[in-house]
Amino acid sequence: MYQFINGKRVTGTAGTMPLIDPSTEETIDEIDLAGPAEVDAAVDAAANAFQEWSRATPAERSDAMTAWAALLRDRAEELALDETRQAGKPIRLSREFDVPGSIDNVAFFAGAARQLTGLATGEYSPDHTSSIRREAIGVVGSIAPWNYPLQMAAWKILPAIAAGNTIVLKPSELTPLTSLLFAETATAAGIPDGVINILTGTGLEAGTPLISHPSVSMVSFTGSTAVGTQIASLAAGMAKRTHLELGGKAPFVVFDDADLEAAIHGAVAASLINTGQDCTAATRAYIQRPLFDRFVSGVAELMRQVRLGPTSDPATDQGPLVSARQRDHVAGMVDRAVASGATAQCGGRLVDGPGFYYEPTLITGAPQDSEIVQREVFGPVLAALPFDSDNEGITLANDTPYGLAASAWTRDVYRAGRATRDIRAGAVWVNDHIPILSEMPHGGYKHSGYGKDMSHYSFEEYTIVKHVMHDITAVAQKPWHRSVFTLAD
């Protein structure tokens, strides 16, 4: 396995590590790890490519990205197989969600590249014409997580390069395959060498040197809040712009007039997607007390029907966690919750055999201030708690440090309106949970970070607004000069 720098495959110099299939624990490949030398080479390539790419017309960037989307469609099955092997995703999820969603992102930004608009040119002072230029920032250093390797590569790369920036992306060393294939396909589509560079390395050997590199003008990171705050601190010391998409602990609020069957099905799907390794996944279900017992029994019954199995089998519903470390983290949180008095209504156990599997788990009886309710589990675990009044339900929904996503389940338009207004989260779904769209922004409140992925709103992160003002009077002595000095008679 290699680095992709300046349009070419390059060997890493910071050692090697095995790439493991989470469903079999078998080694897929050996990864050459990037070190500071490769970081320098990638950033230099991006800096050299910036002048040409940033000055390309929007139509030229759009045409190259349109061709890229077409090539990705031709390689969709290859992308899906690689995503499944490296990340432990069921092949059905890769084929039907990750890959088509990422290709749609490319198609969207191919069009959006031609619509980088600003304030209309006009006279905002009597003697001048003002206009706005929206310009690329420069070299972007991005770090992406292991849970959605292809989609996160797309979310990082696409708005950056559509706006005229160049980028160096470090995917997780656990899941580099699809990021590399994504970038190579871009080069094949005509995006110039150096515009997109991929480093496969660890945070210490590649991530920190990338963030702190003096030629990197902006930092974008998706991952845990703990690591994100460290990156923000490092970038702030160098006055670099940062974009952070961090952790989540999404509430799933079910009011007593909700369609109970829809809420039950929605809760199972939203808590188990990607084996729960999703920062927008439903992790805290708050159910108004009249529906609580039926909701719990319905979710537990449906979770028991979820099929765990080989990720290559289209019949498999849930795959493994990404690593033994992540599986043990999830198991430890559930075990501590049960030891403290909570009940696992279903699941709560490791799965025998190869692979990092953990059963779908529903927890009840955990208090609001407990670890299982307050902290990210990042696994197939849903905690259910009752509430009485509408005010209490919304208060509980807001009662964590996170604010990435949430959902409200009700047939009452006024309840829905209040919930979408009062729940502090970057996305609030009504009677659904999880769907995302290329046209709509993704990003959070509070400890879930700041800035937006996807949509036109993401260009706010990856561009600088410049005000240009032209004098239209041709008068040497401007009226405002007298505020500074006056000429003797």
C-alpha positions as CSV (number, residue, x, y, z in Angstrom):
1,M,0.0,0.0,0.0
2,Y,1.2,3.4,-0.9
3,Q,0.9,7.2,-0.7
4,F,-0.7,9.2,-3.6
5,I,1.4,12.4,-4.1
6,N,1.4,14.7,-7.1
7,G,-0.5,12.2,-9.2
8,K,1.8,9.3,-8.5
9,R,2.1,6.3,-6.1
10,V,4.8,6.9,-3.6
11,T,6.3,4.6,-1.0
12,G,6.0,5.7,2.7
13,T,9.1,5.8,4.9
14,A,7.7,5.6,8.4
15,G,7.3,1.8,8.6
16,T,4.5,-0.5,7.8
17,M,1.4,-2.0,9.4
18,P,-1.1,-4.6,8.4
19,L,-4.5,-3.7,7.0
20,I,-7.1,-5.9,8.7
21,D,-10.5,-7.1,7.5
22,P,-12.7,-6.5,10.6
23,S,-15.1,-9.3,9.7
24,T,-12.4,-12.1,9.4
25,E,-9.4,-10.6,11.3
26,E,-7.3,-11.5,8.2
27,T,-4.7,-9.3,6.8
28,I,-5.8,-7.7,3.5
29,D,-2.6,-5.8,2.7
30,E,0.5,-4.2,4.1
31,I,0.4,-0.4,4.4
32,D,3.5,1.8,3.9
33,L,3.1,4.6,6.5
34,A,3.8,8.2,5.6
35,G,6.1,10.3,7.7
36,P,7.3,13.9,7.7
37,A,9.1,13.5,4.4
38,E,6.0,12.4,2.6
39,V,4.0,15.2,4.3
40,D,6.5,17.7,3.0
41,A,6.3,16.2,-0.5
42,A,2.5,16.2,-0.5
43,V,2.1,19.8,0.8
44,D,4.7,21.0,-1.7
45,A,2.8,19.3,-4.5
46,A,-0.4,20.9,-3.4
47,A,1.2,24.3,-3.1
48,N,2.6,24.1,-6.6
49,A,-0.7,23.0,-8.0
50,F,-2.6,25.7,-6.3
51,Q,-1.8,28.6,-8.6
52,E,-3.1,26.8,-11.7
53,W,-6.1,25.2,-10.1
54,S,-7.3,28.3,-8.2
55,R,-7.1,30.3,-11.5
56,A,-9.0,27.7,-13.5
57,T,-12.4,28.9,-14.5
58,P,-15.4,27.5,-12.6
59,A,-16.4,25.7,-15.9
60,E,-13.0,24.0,-16.1
61,R,-13.2,22.7,-12.6
62,S,-16.8,21.7,-13.1
63,D,-16.0,19.8,-16.3
64,A,-13.1,17.8,-14.6
65,M,-15.4,16.9,-11.7
66,T,-18.2,15.8,-14.0
67,A,-15.8,13.5,-15.8
68,W,-14.7,12.2,-12.4
69,A,-18.2,11.4,-11.4
70,A,-18.6,9.4,-14.6
71,L,-15.4,7.4,-13.9
72,L,-16.5,6.7,-10.4
73,R,-19.8,5.2,-11.6
74,D,-17.8,2.8,-13.7
75,R,-15.8,1.8,-10.7
76,A,-18.6,1.7,-8.2
77,E,-18.4,-2.0,-7.5
78,E,-14.7,-1.8,-6.9
79,L,-15.2,1.0,-4.5
80,A,-18.0,-0.9,-2.7
81,L,-15.8,-4.1,-2.3
82,D,-12.8,-2.1,-1.0
83,E,-15.0,-0.2,1.5
84,T,-16.5,-3.4,2.8
85,R,-13.2,-5.2,3.2
86,Q,-11.4,-2.4,5.0
87,A,-14.2,-1.0,7.2
88,G,-16.3,-4.1,7.9
89,K,-19.4,-2.7,6.3
90,P,-22.1,-5.1,5.0
91,I,-21.8,-5.0,1.2
92,R,-25.4,-3.9,0.9
93,L,-24.6,-0.8,2.9
94,S,-21.5,0.0,0.7
95,R,-23.4,-0.6,-2.5
96,E,-26.6,1.2,-1.6
97,F,-25.5,4.0,0.7
98,D,-21.7,4.8,0.9
99,V,-20.8,4.5,-2.8
100,P,-23.8,6.1,-4.5
101,G,-23.9,8.9,-1.9
102,S,-20.3,9.7,-2.5
103,I,-20.7,9.7,-6.3
104,D,-23.7,12.0,-5.9
105,N,-21.5,14.4,-3.8
106,V,-19.1,14.6,-6.7
107,A,-21.9,15.3,-9.2
108,F,-23.3,18.0,-6.9
109,F,-20.0,19.8,-6.4
110,A,-19.3,19.6,-10.1
111,G,-22.4,21.8,-10.6
112,A,-21.8,23.9,-7.4
113,A,-18.3,24.8,-8.7
114,R,-20.0,27.1,-11.2
115,Q,-22.1,29.0,-8.6
116,L,-19.6,30.6,-6.2
117,T,-21.5,33.8,-5.9
118,G,-21.2,36.8,-3.6
119,L,-22.9,40.2,-3.0
120,A,-24.0,41.9,-6.2
121,T,-21.7,44.6,-7.5
122,G,-23.0,48.1,-6.7
123,E,-22.5,51.5,-5.2
124,Y,-22.8,51.3,-1.5
125,S,-21.0,54.7,-1.2
126,P,-21.8,57.5,-3.7
127,D,-18.2,57.6,-5.0
128,H,-17.3,54.0,-5.3
129,T,-18.3,50.7,-6.8
130,S,-17.9,47.7,-4.6
131,S,-17.8,44.0,-5.5
132,I,-17.1,40.8,-3.7
133,R,-14.6,38.1,-4.8
134,R,-14.8,34.7,-3.2
135,E,-11.4,33.2,-3.4
136,A,-9.7,29.9,-2.5
137,I,-7.7,29.8,0.7
138,G,-4.8,27.7,-0.4
139,V,-3.6,24.2,0.7
140,V,-6.1,22.4,2.9
141,G,-4.8,19.8,5.3
142,S,-7.6,17.3,6.1
143,I,-7.9,14.4,8.5
144,A,-10.7,11.9,8.0
145,P,-12.0,9.1,10.3
146,W,-12.4,5.3,9.7
147,N,-16.2,5.0,10.0
148,Y,-17.1,6.3,6.5
149,P,-13.8,6.3,4.7
150,L,-15.1,7.0,1.2
151,Q,-17.8,9.5,2.2
152,M,-15.5,11.4,4.5
153,A,-12.9,11.6,1.8
154,A,-15.6,13.1,-0.5
155,W,-16.9,15.5,2.1
156,K,-13.3,16.8,2.7
157,I,-12.0,16.9,-0.8
158,L,-15.0,18.1,-2.9
159,P,-15.9,21.5,-1.5
160,A,-12.2,22.3,-1.1
161,I,-11.3,21.7,-4.7
162,A,-14.5,22.9,-6.2
163,A,-13.7,26.3,-4.6
164,G,-10.2,26.2,-6.1
165,N,-8.1,24.9,-3.2
166,T,-5.7,22.0,-3.3
167,I,-5.7,19.4,-0.6
168,V,-3.7,16.9,1.3
169,L,-5.9,14.3,3.0
170,K,-4.9,11.8,5.7
171,P,-7.5,9.1,6.0
172,S,-7.4,6.8,8.9
173,E,-4.5,4.3,8.6
174,L,-7.2,1.6,9.3
175,T,-9.2,2.4,6.2
176,P,-7.1,4.0,3.4
177,L,-8.2,1.9,0.3
178,T,-11.1,3.9,-1.0
179,S,-9.5,7.3,-0.4
180,L,-6.6,6.3,-2.6
181,L,-8.9,4.9,-5.3
182,F,-11.0,8.0,-5.1
183,A,-8.0,10.3,-5.7
184,E,-6.5,8.2,-8.5
185,T,-9.8,8.3,-10.3
186,A,-9.8,12.1,-10.0
187,T,-6.4,12.2,-11.7
188,A,-7.6,9.9,-14.4
189,A,-10.6,12.2,-15.0
190,G,-8.3,15.2,-15.7
191,I,-7.9,16.9,-12.3
192,P,-4.3,18.1,-12.4
193,D,-1.5,16.4,-10.5
194,G,-1.0,17.8,-7.0
195,V,-4.6,19.0,-6.5
196,I,-5.5,15.9,-4.5
197,N,-2.9,14.1,-2.4
198,I,-3.4,11.2,0.0
199,L,-1.2,10.3,2.9
200,T,-1.7,6.9,4.7
201,G,-0.1,7.3,8.1
202,T,-0.6,7.7,11.8
203,G,-1.7,10.8,13.6
204,L,1.7,11.2,15.2
205,E,3.9,10.6,12.1
206,A,1.7,12.2,9.5
207,G,-1.3,14.0,11.0
208,T,0.6,16.4,13.4
209,P,3.2,17.4,10.8
210,L,0.4,18.0,8.3
211,I,-1.6,20.2,10.6
212,S,1.4,22.2,11.7
213,H,3.0,22.5,8.2
214,P,3.6,26.2,7.5
215,S,2.3,25.9,3.9
216,V,-1.1,24.5,5.0
217,S,-3.5,27.4,5.2
218,M,-6.6,25.6,6.5
219,V,-7.3,22.5,8.6
220,S,-10.4,20.3,8.4
221,F,-10.9,17.4,10.8
222,T,-13.7,14.8,11.4
223,G,-13.4,12.6,14.4
224,S,-13.6,12.6,18.2
225,T,-14.2,15.8,20.2
226,A,-11.1,15.1,22.3
227,V,-8.8,14.9,19.3
228,G,-10.6,17.8,17.6
229,T,-9.9,20.1,20.5
230,Q,-6.2,19.2,20.3
231,I,-6.1,20.0,16.6
232,A,-8.0,23.2,17.1
233,S,-5.4,24.3,19.7
234,L,-2.5,23.4,17.4
235,A,-4.0,25.2,14.4
236,A,-5.0,28.3,16.5
237,G,-1.3,28.7,17.5
238,M,-0.6,29.2,13.8
239,A,-3.7,31.3,13.1
240,K,-5.0,28.7,10.7
241,R,-8.7,28.4,9.8
242,T,-10.3,25.3,11.2
243,H,-13.3,23.2,10.3
244,L,-14.3,20.6,12.9
245,E,-17.0,17.9,12.6
246,L,-16.8,16.1,15.9
247,G,-18.7,13.7,18.1
248,G,-22.4,13.2,18.5
249,K,-24.9,11.7,20.9
250,A,-28.1,12.1,18.9
251,P,-31.4,12.1,20.7
252,F,-34.5,10.3,19.3
253,V,-37.5,11.9,20.9
254,V,-40.8,10.1,20.6
255,F,-44.0,12.0,21.7
256,D,-47.1,10.1,22.8
257,D,-49.0,10.8,19.5
258,A,-46.2,9.3,17.3
259,D,-46.7,6.5,14.8
260,L,-45.3,3.8,17.1
261,E,-44.4,1.3,14.4
262,A,-42.6,3.9,12.4
263,A,-40.7,5.1,15.5
264,I,-39.7,1.5,16.4
265,H,-38.4,0.7,12.9
266,G,-36.7,4.1,12.7
267,A,-34.9,3.6,16.0
268,V,-33.5,0.2,15.0
269,A,-32.3,1.5,11.6
270,A,-30.9,4.7,13.0
271,S,-29.1,3.1,15.9
272,L,-27.6,0.2,14.0
273,I,-26.5,1.9,10.7
274,N,-22.8,1.2,10.1
275,T,-22.9,-0.9,13.3
276,G,-23.7,2.3,15.2
277,Q,-20.3,3.8,14.2
278,D,-22.0,7.0,13.0
279,C,-21.8,10.3,14.8
280,T,-25.4,11.1,13.8
281,A,-26.8,7.6,14.8
282,A,-29.6,7.5,17.3
283,T,-28.0,6.7,20.6
284,R,-30.5,8.1,23.2
285,A,-34.2,7.3,22.7
286,Y,-36.6,9.5,24.9
287,I,-40.1,8.1,24.8
288,Q,-43.1,9.8,26.4
289,R,-44.3,7.5,29.1
290,P,-47.5,6.2,27.6
291,L,-45.6,4.6,24.7
292,F,-42.4,3.6,26.6
293,D,-43.1,-0.1,27.4
294,R,-44.4,-0.8,23.9
295,F,-41.5,1.0,22.3
296,V,-38.9,-0.9,24.3
297,S,-40.5,-4.3,23.6
298,G,-40.9,-3.5,19.9
299,V,-37.3,-2.3,19.5
300,A,-35.9,-5.3,21.4
301,E,-38.0,-7.7,19.3
302,L,-36.8,-6.1,16.0
303,M,-33.1,-5.9,17.1
304,R,-33.2,-9.7,17.8
305,Q,-34.1,-10.2,14.1
306,V,-31.1,-8.3,12.8
307,R,-28.8,-10.6,10.9
308,L,-25.1,-10.5,11.7
309,G,-22.8,-12.3,9.3
310,P,-20.1,-12.1,6.6
311,T,-19.8,-8.6,5.2
312,S,-19.6,-10.1,1.7
313,D,-23.1,-11.6,2.0
314,P,-25.9,-9.3,0.7
315,A,-28.2,-10.9,3.3
316,T,-26.1,-9.5,6.2
317,D,-27.7,-6.6,8.1
318,Q,-24.9,-5.7,10.5
319,G,-21.2,-6.1,10.3
320,P,-18.4,-6.0,12.8
321,L,-16.9,-3.0,14.6
322,V,-13.8,-1.7,12.9
323,S,-11.3,-3.1,15.3
324,A,-10.8,-5.2,18.4
325,R,-10.1,-2.0,20.3
326,Q,-13.4,-0.5,19.3
327,R,-15.4,-3.7,20.1
328,D,-13.8,-3.8,23.5
329,H,-14.7,-0.1,24.1
330,V,-18.3,-0.7,23.3
331,A,-18.5,-3.9,25.4
332,G,-16.9,-2.0,28.3
333,M,-19.4,0.8,28.2
334,V,-22.3,-1.7,28.2
335,D,-20.8,-3.8,30.9
336,R,-20.3,-0.8,33.2
337,A,-23.9,0.3,32.5
338,V,-25.3,-3.1,33.5
339,A,-23.1,-3.3,36.5
340,S,-24.5,0.1,37.6
341,G,-28.1,-1.1,37.5
342,A,-29.2,-0.7,33.9
343,T,-30.7,-3.6,31.9
344,A,-29.8,-4.9,28.5
345,Q,-33.2,-5.7,27.1
346,C,-31.5,-7.5,24.2
347,G,-27.9,-8.0,23.1
348,G,-25.1,-6.8,25.4
349,R,-22.7,-9.7,24.4
350,L,-19.7,-10.3,22.2
351,V,-20.3,-12.7,19.3
352,D,-18.2,-15.9,19.1
353,G,-16.0,-16.6,16.1
354,P,-13.7,-14.4,14.0
355,G,-14.4,-10.8,13.5
356,F,-15.1,-7.9,15.8
357,Y,-18.8,-8.4,16.2
358,Y,-21.1,-7.2,18.9
359,E,-24.8,-7.8,19.3
360,P,-27.4,-5.1,18.7
361,T,-28.1,-3.8,22.2
362,L,-31.0,-1.9,23.9
363,I,-30.3,-0.5,27.3
364,T,-33.0,0.7,29.8
365,G,-32.8,1.9,33.4
366,A,-29.7,4.0,32.9
367,P,-29.9,7.5,34.5
368,Q,-29.6,10.6,32.5
369,D,-26.2,11.5,33.9
370,S,-24.7,8.0,33.3
371,E,-21.8,7.3,31.0
372,I,-23.9,5.3,28.5
373,V,-26.3,8.2,28.1
374,Q,-23.8,11.1,28.1
375,R,-20.8,9.7,26.2
376,E,-20.3,8.4,22.7
377,V,-20.5,4.6,22.4
378,F,-19.9,4.4,18.7
379,G,-21.4,1.0,18.5
380,P,-24.8,-0.8,18.0
381,V,-26.2,0.4,21.3
382,L,-29.4,2.4,22.0
383,A,-30.3,3.7,25.5
384,A,-34.0,4.3,26.1
385,L,-35.4,6.6,28.8
386,P,-39.0,7.7,29.5
387,F,-40.2,11.3,29.9
388,D,-43.5,12.9,30.9
389,S,-44.0,16.4,29.6
390,D,-43.0,17.8,26.3
391,N,-40.7,20.3,28.0
392,E,-38.9,17.5,29.8
393,G,-38.4,15.5,26.6
394,I,-36.7,18.5,24.9
395,T,-34.7,19.4,28.0
396,L,-33.4,15.8,28.1
397,A,-32.6,15.8,24.4
398,N,-30.4,18.9,24.9
399,D,-28.7,17.6,28.1
400,T,-25.4,16.4,26.7
401,P,-22.3,18.4,25.5
402,Y,-23.1,17.3,21.9
403,G,-25.3,18.8,19.2
404,L,-24.8,17.2,15.9
405,A,-28.2,15.6,15.0
406,A,-31.6,14.7,16.5
407,S,-35.0,13.5,15.5
408,A,-38.6,14.2,16.8
409,W,-41.4,11.8,16.2
410,T,-45.0,13.2,16.3
411,R,-48.1,13.6,14.2
412,D,-48.7,17.1,15.7
413,V,-47.3,19.9,13.5
414,Y,-47.0,22.3,16.4
415,R,-45.0,19.8,18.5
416,A,-42.8,19.1,15.5
417,G,-42.2,22.9,15.0
418,R,-41.3,23.4,18.6
419,A,-38.9,20.4,18.7
420,T,-37.1,21.6,15.5
421,R,-36.7,25.1,17.0
422,D,-35.7,24.1,20.5
423,I,-33.5,21.1,20.0
424,R,-29.9,22.3,19.8
425,A,-28.5,20.3,16.9
426,G,-27.2,20.9,13.4
427,A,-29.8,18.6,11.9
428,V,-33.2,17.8,13.2
429,W,-35.3,15.2,11.4
430,V,-39.1,14.8,11.9
431,N,-40.5,11.3,11.7
432,D,-37.2,10.0,10.3
433,H,-33.6,9.8,11.4
434,I,-30.3,9.6,9.3
435,P,-31.1,10.6,5.7
436,I,-28.5,13.1,4.3
437,L,-28.5,15.0,1.0
438,S,-25.7,16.5,-1.0
439,E,-27.7,19.7,-1.3
440,M,-28.2,20.1,2.5
441,P,-25.5,21.0,5.1
442,H,-24.1,18.8,7.8
443,G,-22.5,20.1,10.9
444,G,-23.1,20.6,14.6
445,Y,-23.5,22.8,17.7
446,K,-21.6,22.8,21.0
447,H,-18.9,20.1,21.3
448,S,-19.9,18.6,18.0
449,G,-17.8,21.2,16.2
450,Y,-18.4,24.0,13.8
451,G,-18.5,24.5,10.1
452,K,-20.5,22.6,7.4
453,D,-19.9,19.7,5.1
454,M,-21.8,19.2,1.8
455,S,-24.2,21.8,0.2
456,H,-23.4,25.4,-0.8
457,Y,-22.9,26.2,2.8
458,S,-19.6,24.3,2.9
459,F,-18.1,26.9,0.6
460,E,-18.1,29.3,3.5
461,E,-15.5,27.1,5.1
462,Y,-13.2,26.8,2.1
463,T,-13.3,30.3,0.7
464,I,-12.2,33.8,1.7
465,V,-14.4,36.8,0.9
466,K,-12.5,39.7,-0.5
467,H,-14.0,43.2,-0.9
468,V,-12.9,45.1,-4.0
469,M,-13.7,48.9,-4.2
470,H,-13.2,51.2,-7.2
471,D,-13.3,54.9,-7.1
472,I,-15.7,56.2,-9.8
473,T,-15.1,60.0,-9.5
474,A,-11.6,60.5,-10.8
475,V,-11.3,63.3,-8.2
476,A,-7.8,63.7,-6.7
477,Q,-9.0,65.4,-3.5
478,K,-11.6,63.2,-1.9
479,P,-14.1,64.7,0.6
480,W,-13.0,62.3,3.3
481,H,-9.4,63.5,3.1
482,R,-10.2,66.6,5.1
483,S,-10.9,64.3,8.1
484,V,-7.2,63.5,8.0
485,F,-5.6,66.7,6.8
486,T,-6.4,70.1,5.2
487,L,-4.5,72.2,2.7
488,A,-3.5,75.7,3.6
489,D,-5.2,78.5,1.6
